[in-house]
Amino acid sequence: MIKLSITFLILLSLWGCSIHANNGGKTTVRELTGGQPPKASIQIGDKLHDTKLGTYCWSSKNTSTCVDTPGPAELLKNKKPVSVSPGEEIKFVMDNEPLPNKIHLEQLSEGKYTEIAVIDNTFRAPTQKGIYYFSYGVWWMDDKREHVALGDAFYVFALEVI
């Protein structure tokens, strides 16, 4: 009976330890999986377009890896920008759990970086014609330790407003 009780308590405590939890609409992160950040895409209308993984740091199973890459324009030098209409809605898509719980989007145009608001994983394309480079920064922040990221990644992509 004691062995059964101990086994039950161990199973109960393991069941309570999860990789992530949904906390009132906020994703909390306790542990990451895989050897690098997950794939991220942008959705325009019904079409998905891949982004390119840039600089990242990733910690999983007691192993940490950091990779540094050039900026968006250099990483995307030989890649054709995605064509969009002025002001078109663009949504970030990531098929992964846990999802990042902190995000930041910057637009690079004519050598100048501008912060872009992202609401519900969506933003709007610029209204002026031209080619724009973007850096989408995401962080998986530890839910127990303040200001501690378990992983971060920067995804880059280019849009051509036509």
Buried (B, 14 or more C-beta within 10 A) or exposed (E): EEEEEEEEEEEEEEEEEEEBEEEEEEBBBBBBEEEBBBEBBBBBEEEEBEBBBBBBBBBBEEEEEEEEBEBBEEBBEEEEBBEBEEEBEBBBBBEBEBBBBEEBBBBBBEEEEEEBEBEEBEBBBBEEEEBBBBBBBBBBBBBEEEEEBBBBBBBBBBBBBE
